Amino acid sequence: MDTARVGRRIKAFRKLKGYTQAEFARVLDIPLSVLGGMERGTREPSNELIQKIAETLTIDVKEIIPKDE
C-alpha cells in the first residue's frame, strides 16, 4: 500500500466532506495524532479503519485505495 497516496486521498475526501482533522478523528474515535500520521503517509491504516473511514465519508473503499494498489 502506498501510504502517502492513501493519506492524501483520505485528507482530500475529509476536506471535501467538510470535516476538520479534529472533528474527523473524533467521529472515527481515534487520536488526532493517528489521523495526522495517516494523512502525512507516516502511519498505515488498518483495513478495518479504512472501511470505517469510507463508511463515514460515504465513499467506496476503492476511492481510498484504488484497484491498482
C-alpha positions in Angstrom: 0.0 0.0 0.0 1.3 3.4 -0.9 0.7 5.1 2.5 1.5 8.6 1.2 -1.1 8.3 -1.6 -3.7 6.8 0.7 -3.1 9.6 3.2 -3.5 12.2 0.5 -6.8 10.7 -0.6 -8.1 10.4 2.9 -7.3 14.1 3.5 -8.8 15.2 0.2 -12.1 13.3 0.9 -12.2 14.5 4.5 -11.9 18.1 3.3 -14.4 17.6 0.5 -17.0 16.4 3.2 -16.2 19.5 5.3 -14.5 17.8 8.3 -11.6 19.3 10.2 -9.0 16.9 11.3 -10.1 17.1 14.9 -13.8 16.5 14.0 -13.0 13.6 11.8 -10.7 12.0 14.4 -13.5 12.4 17.0 -16.1 10.8 14.6 -13.7 7.9 13.9 -12.9 7.6 17.6 -9.2 7.7 17.0 -6.5 10.0 18.4 -5.8 13.1 16.3 -2.2 12.1 16.0 -3.2 8.8 14.4 -5.3 10.6 11.7 -2.5 13.1 11.2 0.0 10.3 10.7 -2.2 8.6 8.2 -2.8 11.8 6.2 1.0 12.5 6.2 1.7 9.0 5.0 3.8 8.0 8.0 1.2 5.7 9.5 -0.5 2.8 7.7 -4.2 2.5 8.5 -5.7 -1.0 9.2 -8.2 -2.5 6.8 -10.9 -2.0 9.5 -10.0 1.7 9.8 -10.1 2.2 6.1 -13.5 0.6 6.0 -14.7 2.9 8.8 -13.3 5.9 7.0 -15.0 5.0 3.8 -18.3 4.4 5.6 -18.1 7.7 7.5 -17.3 9.6 4.3 -20.0 7.7 2.3 -17.5 6.6 -0.3 -16.3 3.2 -1.6 -13.0 1.8 -0.2 -11.8 1.8 -3.8 -11.8 5.6 -3.6 -9.2 5.5 -0.8 -7.2 2.5 -2.2 -7.6 2.4 -5.9 -7.6 -1.1 -7.5 -4.1 -0.5 -9.0 -2.7 -0.5 -5.5 
